[in-house]
Amino acid sequence: MASGHRSQIKKERNENNREMRPHAIHKFARVSDTKARIVLEQIKGKDVGSALSILMYSPRFASDLILKVLKSAIANAENNQGREAADLVVKEVFADQGPTMRRVRPRARGRADRISKRTSHITIVLDERVKAK
């Protein structure tokens, strides 16, 4: 049995399970998770420079949101962990489904249709490039 107060035990457990790789999360992004995944699959496994250029010239709406998340992850790596941006690779990307905002649209003959405005949680995890010997 662990000793100490419950909050201290949880704090120690969270520190041990903390993600040490640089990452950034955009929660409640106003784009559906399926549309975000299409763009995220294009940059998965690429180095940071090519991922930035892919996102800058992508015509999709989700690419602007993902570009902000990627820039934030790069800044986190440089400022918080002292890593060089040139050595970083997009290791993991995922878009989880967020809460759906439900709206009502009036239709003919007094009826109503439901409109689902979907949100997503976009996560990008970076890692250093494996250097060949």
PATORMI-124598 format. One record per residue (C-alpha): residue number from 0; x, y, z. Coordinates in steps of 0.5 Angstrom, whole numbers, always signed. Layout:
N
+-----+-------+-------+-------+
: pos :    c1 :    c2 :    c3 :
+-----+-------+-------+-------+
: NUM :     X :     Y :     Z :
...
+-----+-------+-------+-------+
end
This chain:
133
+-----+-------+-------+-------+
: pos :    c1 :    c2 :    c3 :
+-----+-------+-------+-------+
:   0 :    +0 :    +0 :    +0 :
:   1 :    +3 :    +7 :    -2 :
:   2 :    +4 :   +12 :    +4 :
:   3 :    +2 :   +19 :    +4 :
:   4 :    -5 :   +23 :    +2 :
:   5 :    -9 :   +21 :    -4 :
:   6 :    -7 :   +27 :    -8 :
:   7 :    +1 :   +26 :    -7 :
:   8 :    +0 :   +19 :    -9 :
:   9 :    -4 :   +21 :   -16 :
:  10 :    +1 :   +27 :   -17 :
:  11 :    +7 :   +22 :   -17 :
:  12 :    +3 :   +17 :   -21 :
:  13 :    +2 :   +23 :   -26 :
:  14 :    +9 :   +25 :   -26 :
:  15 :   +11 :   +18 :   -28 :
:  16 :    +6 :   +17 :   -33 :
:  17 :    +8 :   +24 :   -36 :
:  18 :    +9 :   +24 :   -44 :
:  19 :   +16 :   +26 :   -45 :
:  20 :   +16 :   +28 :   -52 :
:  21 :   +14 :   +35 :   -54 :
:  22 :    +7 :   +35 :   -56 :
:  23 :    +1 :   +40 :   -57 :
:  24 :    -6 :   +39 :   -57 :
:  25 :   -12 :   +43 :   -60 :
:  26 :   -18 :   +41 :   -56 :
:  27 :   -25 :   +43 :   -59 :
:  28 :   -23 :   +44 :   -66 :
:  29 :   -29 :   +46 :   -70 :
:  30 :   -28 :   +41 :   -75 :
:  31 :   -30 :   +34 :   -75 :
:  32 :   -25 :   +28 :   -73 :
:  33 :   -25 :   +25 :   -80 :
:  34 :   -24 :   +31 :   -84 :
:  35 :   -18 :   +32 :   -79 :
:  36 :   -15 :   +25 :   -80 :
:  37 :   -15 :   +26 :   -88 :
:  38 :   -10 :   +32 :   -87 :
:  39 :    -6 :   +29 :   -81 :
:  40 :    -5 :   +22 :   -85 :
:  41 :    -1 :   +27 :   -90 :
:  42 :    +4 :   +29 :   -85 :
:  43 :    +5 :   +23 :   -81 :
:  44 :   +12 :   +21 :   -81 :
:  45 :   +15 :   +27 :   -84 :
:  46 :   +20 :   +31 :   -82 :
:  47 :   +18 :   +38 :   -79 :
:  48 :   +20 :   +42 :   -85 :
:  49 :   +16 :   +38 :   -90 :
:  50 :   +10 :   +37 :   -86 :
:  51 :   +10 :   +45 :   -85 :
:  52 :   +10 :   +46 :   -92 :
:  53 :    +5 :   +41 :   -94 :
:  54 :    +0 :   +44 :   -89 :
:  55 :    +1 :   +51 :   -92 :
:  56 :    -1 :   +49 :   -99 :
:  57 :    -6 :   +44 :   -97 :
:  58 :   -13 :   +47 :   -99 :
:  59 :   -17 :   +44 :   -93 :
:  60 :   -20 :   +48 :   -88 :
:  61 :   -17 :   +43 :   -83 :
:  62 :   -10 :   +44 :   -85 :
:  63 :   -10 :   +51 :   -82 :
:  64 :   -12 :   +49 :   -75 :
:  65 :    -7 :   +43 :   -75 :
:  66 :    -1 :   +48 :   -78 :
:  67 :    -2 :   +52 :   -71 :
:  68 :    -2 :   +45 :   -67 :
:  69 :    +5 :   +43 :   -71 :
:  70 :    +8 :   +50 :   -70 :
:  71 :    +6 :   +50 :   -62 :
:  72 :    +9 :   +43 :   -62 :
:  73 :   +15 :   +45 :   -65 :
:  74 :   +16 :   +51 :   -60 :
:  75 :   +14 :   +47 :   -54 :
:  76 :   +20 :   +42 :   -56 :
:  77 :   +25 :   +48 :   -57 :
:  78 :   +23 :   +52 :   -51 :
:  79 :   +21 :   +47 :   -46 :
:  80 :   +26 :   +41 :   -48 :
:  81 :   +32 :   +45 :   -52 :
:  82 :   +31 :   +41 :   -58 :
:  83 :   +33 :   +43 :   -65 :
:  84 :   +27 :   +44 :   -70 :
:  85 :   +31 :   +41 :   -76 :
:  86 :   +32 :   +34 :   -72 :
:  87 :   +25 :   +33 :   -70 :
:  88 :   +20 :   +28 :   -74 :
:  89 :   +12 :   +28 :   -73 :
:  90 :   +12 :   +21 :   -69 :
:  91 :    +4 :   +21 :   -68 :
:  92 :    -2 :   +24 :   -70 :
:  93 :    -9 :   +23 :   -68 :
:  94 :   -16 :   +27 :   -68 :
:  95 :   -21 :   +24 :   -63 :
:  96 :   -28 :   +26 :   -63 :
:  97 :   -30 :   +32 :   -59 :
:  98 :   -37 :   +33 :   -56 :
:  99 :   -42 :   +35 :   -62 :
: 100 :   -46 :   +41 :   -62 :
: 101 :   -53 :   +40 :   -64 :
: 102 :   -57 :   +45 :   -67 :
: 103 :   -65 :   +45 :   -70 :
: 104 :   -66 :   +47 :   -77 :
: 105 :   -74 :   +49 :   -78 :
: 106 :   -77 :   +45 :   -84 :
: 107 :   -83 :   +45 :   -88 :
: 108 :   -90 :   +44 :   -85 :
: 109 :   -88 :   +45 :   -78 :
: 110 :   -82 :   +40 :   -78 :
: 111 :   -75 :   +41 :   -75 :
: 112 :   -68 :   +37 :   -77 :
: 113 :   -63 :   +36 :   -73 :
: 114 :   -56 :   +39 :   -75 :
: 115 :   -50 :   +36 :   -72 :
: 116 :   -44 :   +41 :   -71 :
: 117 :   -38 :   +36 :   -70 :
: 118 :   -31 :   +38 :   -66 :
: 119 :   -25 :   +34 :   -65 :
: 120 :   -19 :   +34 :   -61 :
: 121 :   -12 :   +34 :   -65 :
: 122 :    -6 :   +32 :   -62 :
: 123 :    +1 :   +32 :   -65 :
: 124 :    +7 :   +28 :   -62 :
: 125 :   +14 :   +30 :   -64 :
: 126 :   +20 :   +26 :   -63 :
: 127 :   +28 :   +27 :   -65 :
: 128 :   +30 :   +24 :   -72 :
: 129 :   +34 :   +17 :   -71 :
: 130 :   +41 :   +19 :   -74 :
: 131 :   +44 :   +13 :   -78 :
: 132 :   +51 :   +11 :   -76 :
+-----+-------+-------+-------+
end
